[in-house]
Amino acid sequence: MIVSSLSLVMIFYAIPRQIKKNYRDGKCGMDIWVIILAVSIFIARAVFSFNKAFSGAVYLYVPDAAGALINFVVLLQYFGFFLGGERK
């Protein structure tokens, strides 16, 4: 249960702050491989916990699915700033 709680803190506090900082600075300060790693880990964990939902891993599904979606926003920001250039 503590893992789920810490994951929720990271997902709903730390990552939105990174999104806000990226928007304010007009660029994504994270490396693409870190973003891809985070997205892929959250997706893999969400798929795993969804498949194991009947055996008691449903408490992991909510933070992992939310983490995948929120990290996907960071990935979109990266490509938006990378392809469109830095926002002035």
N, C-alpha and C positions, 0 to 999 in steps of 0.2 A: 504493500500500500504506500510506503514511503517513496518508492520509485515512481509510482504514478503521480504522487503529489509534487515531487521535484520536477518531473517532466512537465506537469501543468504549469508550474511557476516559470520554467524556461519558455514554454510555448506561448503563454499569455502575458508574460512580462518582458522577457529578454528579446525575443524575436520581433515583437511589435516595436520595441524601442530601436532595434536595428533598422526596421523598415522606415520609421520616422526619421532616423538619422540619415539614411540613404536619400530620402526625399529632400530633406533640408539641405544636404550637401550637394545634391544634384548628381551624385555618382554612387556606385556601389563599392564600398570599401573592402568587400570580402572577395577572396579568390574563388573562381568558378568551381574549382575542384572541391572546395570546402562546402559550397552550396549543394553541389551534386551529391556529395557524400551524405550530407544531412538529409536531403530529400529521399535518397535511396534507402537509407537506414529506416527512416520513418515509414516509408511505403512497405518495406519488407516486414517490419514489426507489426504494422497494421494488418497486413495480409496474414501473417502468422497468428496474431491474436484473434482475427476474425475466424480463421479455420479452427482454432482451439476454443472458440467461444462456449461451446457446450461443456468443456472440461474446466471452466473456471478462469479463463484468461480474458474475459470480457472487460475487466477493469483497465486493461492495457489498450483496448481498441480505441476508446474515445481520445485519450491524449495523443496517440500515435496517428490517428486519422487527422486530427486537428493540426498536429505538427507537420504532417505532410502538406496539408493545404497552405498553412502559413509560410512554410519554407518555400513552397512553390511561388508564392508572391515575391519572395526575395529573388528567386530565380528569374521571374518575369522582370523585376526591376533591373537585374544585372543585364539581361538582354536588351531591355529598353534603353538603358543608359549606354550600353556598349554599341548598339546599332545606331541609336539616335544621337550619340555624343553626350557630353556632359551638359546638364541643364544649367543655364546661366541665371 
